[in-house]
Structures are given as C-alpha cells and as structure tokens.
Amino acid sequence: MKKKLLAAVLLLALLLPCLAQAAEYAIVTGGKLNLRERASVNSQSLGRYSGGTWLRLEGSPVGEWYPVTTPDGKRGYMSGNYLTFSQHGSGRAKVSYAPGGYVNLRMGPSLDTGIVTRVNSGTEVSILRTVGYWYYVRLQQYGQTFEGYIHNSLINYGGTSATVVTRNGGKVNVRSGPSFSYGSLGSLATGTRVTVLLKGTGWYWISGGGLTGFMSSGYLSEDGSRPAPAPVITPTPKPDQSYTTAWVNNPRSTQVLNLRESPSQSSRSLGQYYNGKQVHVVSHGITWCEVYVDGIHGWMMTQYLRFGGLAPTATPYYNPYVEYLTPVPTATPKPSEYGPVNGGPSAGQMISLAPAAGGGSAINVYNDAKLTNLKATYSNGKEARMLQYGDNVCMIFIDGGVGYVSTWNVNY
C-alpha cells in the first residue's frame, strides 16, 4: 500500500509541472470590452473587443484585472467581471450520482493512484483539462478547494452537445488554443459526439473522444447535419456611431485586401477589396483595425489602410491571385493569312472574339492554357481584355475572370 501511495505522489509530481504550463483562455462576455494598458479603469485603452473574442491568460490577476493577449497580439489587462474562463466552462458540470453517494477524487488519472478526497454526488466541478478519459477538476467542498482527477464517466455536463462534421468524412484536429496556429492535441473522426464546454467567436472549447481542447466551429454541428453558426453576431452599426474613414491601400494596385471575420490571417475572409475602397474604422490597432465595409463588420490589417489624403488608385482589371503562366502551345499553327498580325495586341488592350477560319460559329474559352477545361462558350463579337498574348493561346480577362482562348479566335 505504501508503495502504491508513493507511486501516486511521484506521478502527481510529474504531472503538476505540465498542468502549470498549460495555457488558459477566456472569452469576452457581453458587448465591447476595453483592453487597458495597466490594471485600472483609468488606464489607456489599447482597443475594444467584441463579445466572444478569445483571449489568452498570461498570469495571475491583479485584483479583478487579468493580464491577457488578444488575437491581434496586443497585451494588456481586462476586467474579469466581463470574462468567461475556459477552465471554468459554464459551471454546470456535476459529479454523477454513485452508490454510497460519493466518488473518489484521485491524485492521478488512474484507479491505482491515491485519493485526495471523497466528493459528494451532485457537487459542481470546474473541468480544467482532460488526460485520456479522466478529467482534471477543481471543486469546493467542506469550505476547501480541491483539485484532482475524476473519470469522465462520473461527470455530468449540462452543456451543448455537437457532432464533428466534415465534407470529406475525414478527421478534425483538436488544438491547444483557439486558432489554426496552435498545435494539434489529436484528431476526432467525422460523426464523433462532443460536449461544447464554451463557445467563442470561430472556435469552441470541447471535450470528447478522450480529448479536451479547441475546435473550429465550422467543423461542429449542433444538429448533426451542418456546421454550427458563429456564436456571436455583431449588430449593424448605428447611424450615430463614431467612425474614422480610411481607404484600402495595398502595396500594388493588382492586390486585394481581405476583410476577416476576426483579427487573424487564418480567419475566414468575408470579402476582398481593391485599392480605393472606403472603409469605416471603429477601432484602430497597431496590427488590426475593426471596420465596417458596406455594412459588413470585420477586421483589416492596419498596414494596408490609408488614413487621410486622397483615395489610392481604384480597382484594376484583373485578378491578382491568378498565377500568370506562359501559355502552353497546343494547336498546330495555321497558315499565316488566317492568324493575327505578328506581335499581337499588348496587355490591357481590348479585343473581340471571332470564329476561326473554317471553324464553327461558337468560340470556346477555357480555364487552363492547355484548352482542356471549358469555362464558357461565346458568340462572335464578345469583347474581352488581353492579359497575355501567345502564338497559339491567349490569356484574357472576360466576364470578371481569367480565361484562355485559341489565338485564332482573337480579333483586335
């Protein structure tokens, strides 16, 4: 018996450093909350963050103020009165009823480890993390605070259930933090039922399949058939809300700037905008600005916005995300009297489509330079803009997108 107790003590000693190093997170509860430079309501605001925003806790609180790091990399203090902490979840987890009216809180994730205390059925617990099929929990009993392990079959959690959903039937990573930049703790197969411990913007804190961590809400369905909606919806701004006007200002006029769902480059894009697009800035940060574009709320990177002065040059005529490759010749050259003038039209010049000599009346435009993947079919006289001229294949901009057409179908 003494040997078993000694082994349990050693196991707990090994586990505690790992537990201490595990990051903890919280979400903003309610409306917009100020991030303060210091632990005081009179301190300078470094930005305001919407309800549902995930925050990483960076140490012990100073009174009611918690040191945090925001998704856009800022560090400061937020009032704990307006935060919900991941390690506490919703507070609805309870010890199940067990014969004798209690369960054992153990020193390690095993029935072979020592007992910290006996916990009465119905006692509320805070789930701190998962080790295999054991929960490491914190609870109050007899006026004291205890921490230890209880098997997950002995915990009832009143939170929301959800199902892992993917389009290809694969697995989804459970991550150590609320972002794709965090490492994977493991993965859960499509169809796995999980418990949602806490919901934040874009990410849920979940437990299931022996794992407790963060999963993108896009892969979770609360009805088992489709991804759950984002838990927080920011209302349309009021007419009297204070704005700063800015314009999209990319390094090159051919680039677009993403409007992101949250202040992270891995967040979902809500739209893409060229230079000169006017935006309303409601919160200005060093890395990210909270903005409204045509009534859509989101985030844009500060370095790609211009404040003051004239608007930058507006929309270019082609898509900057297309990789422009030299067209691959595929057709046998025809006699020169049927072909274009040597040299061809320059990039940006307007051209029209026409049937090739001896060909049918329809002109095919393709998605690829090999002319194998049909994009659309046009009639004689359809206008387009030349992007790149080739002896056999031309790349053109037509109907808002890039396409490829045989040089013998080009008039200019």
PETAKA-V735820 format. One record per residue. NEAR is the number of other C-alpha atoms within 12 Angstrom. Layout:
NEAR ; NEAR
This chain:
10 ; 11 ; 12 ; 18 ; 20 ; 17 ; 19 ; 27 ; 22 ; 17 ; 22 ; 27 ; 16 ; 15 ; 21 ; 18 ; 11 ; 14 ; 22 ; 15 ; 13 ; 21 ; 27 ; 34 ; 42 ; 43 ; 47 ; 37 ; 29 ; 21 ; 19 ; 26 ; 29 ; 37 ; 41 ; 28 ; 25 ; 25 ; 26 ; 22 ; 19 ; 12 ; 17 ; 17 ; 25 ; 29 ; 32 ; 30 ; 41 ; 37 ; 30 ; 36 ; 46 ; 40 ; 44 ; 35 ; 33 ; 25 ; 20 ; 15 ; 19 ; 18 ; 15 ; 18 ; 28 ; 37 ; 32 ; 39 ; 30 ; 40 ; 40 ; 36 ; 21 ; 28 ; 28 ; 34 ; 40 ; 45 ; 31 ; 29 ; 18 ; 27 ; 40 ; 33 ; 34 ; 39 ; 35 ; 28 ; 39 ; 29 ; 26 ; 24 ; 34 ; 34 ; 36 ; 28 ; 18 ; 20 ; 11 ; 12 ; 16 ; 21 ; 30 ; 34 ; 37 ; 32 ; 37 ; 39 ; 29 ; 27 ; 20 ; 21 ; 27 ; 29 ; 26 ; 26 ; 24 ; 27 ; 37 ; 26 ; 24 ; 23 ; 31 ; 28 ; 40 ; 34 ; 42 ; 36 ; 43 ; 32 ; 29 ; 22 ; 24 ; 31 ; 39 ; 35 ; 41 ; 32 ; 33 ; 21 ; 20 ; 12 ; 7 ; 11 ; 17 ; 27 ; 31 ; 40 ; 45 ; 46 ; 30 ; 34 ; 20 ; 30 ; 37 ; 28 ; 33 ; 20 ; 24 ; 27 ; 27 ; 35 ; 34 ; 42 ; 32 ; 26 ; 17 ; 12 ; 14 ; 16 ; 22 ; 32 ; 34 ; 37 ; 28 ; 33 ; 34 ; 42 ; 37 ; 24 ; 18 ; 19 ; 17 ; 22 ; 24 ; 23 ; 26 ; 33 ; 24 ; 27 ; 28 ; 29 ; 26 ; 36 ; 38 ; 38 ; 38 ; 45 ; 42 ; 40 ; 40 ; 39 ; 43 ; 49 ; 48 ; 47 ; 44 ; 36 ; 29 ; 26 ; 33 ; 40 ; 46 ; 47 ; 48 ; 39 ; 38 ; 28 ; 40 ; 44 ; 30 ; 29 ; 17 ; 20 ; 18 ; 20 ; 26 ; 30 ; 22 ; 26 ; 27 ; 28 ; 22 ; 26 ; 16 ; 16 ; 22 ; 12 ; 9 ; 8 ; 14 ; 14 ; 22 ; 21 ; 27 ; 34 ; 35 ; 41 ; 35 ; 31 ; 17 ; 19 ; 24 ; 23 ; 26 ; 32 ; 36 ; 34 ; 38 ; 30 ; 34 ; 40 ; 39 ; 31 ; 24 ; 21 ; 28 ; 26 ; 22 ; 23 ; 23 ; 26 ; 32 ; 33 ; 31 ; 30 ; 33 ; 30 ; 37 ; 32 ; 34 ; 30 ; 36 ; 30 ; 29 ; 20 ; 24 ; 35 ; 42 ; 40 ; 40 ; 35 ; 32 ; 18 ; 20 ; 25 ; 31 ; 39 ; 42 ; 48 ; 34 ; 29 ; 20 ; 32 ; 41 ; 30 ; 24 ; 14 ; 12 ; 17 ; 22 ; 25 ; 22 ; 22 ; 24 ; 22 ; 28 ; 30 ; 25 ; 23 ; 13 ; 19 ; 14 ; 22 ; 18 ; 19 ; 29 ; 23 ; 21 ; 20 ; 19 ; 14 ; 18 ; 17 ; 12 ; 15 ; 12 ; 20 ; 27 ; 29 ; 18 ; 15 ; 14 ; 26 ; 27 ; 20 ; 22 ; 21 ; 22 ; 24 ; 32 ; 27 ; 34 ; 33 ; 28 ; 26 ; 20 ; 13 ; 15 ; 15 ; 17 ; 21 ; 32 ; 33 ; 39 ; 28 ; 26 ; 30 ; 33 ; 24 ; 27 ; 19 ; 16 ; 18 ; 21 ; 23 ; 25 ; 25 ; 19 ; 22 ; 19 ; 27 ; 24 ; 37 ; 33 ; 34 ; 35 ; 34 ; 38 ; 34 ; 30 ; 31 ; 38 ; 45 ; 44 ; 45 ; 36 ; 32 ; 19 ; 14 ; 24 ; 32 ; 37 ; 46 ; 52 ; 41 ; 47 ; 37 ; 40 ; 41 ; 31 ; 27
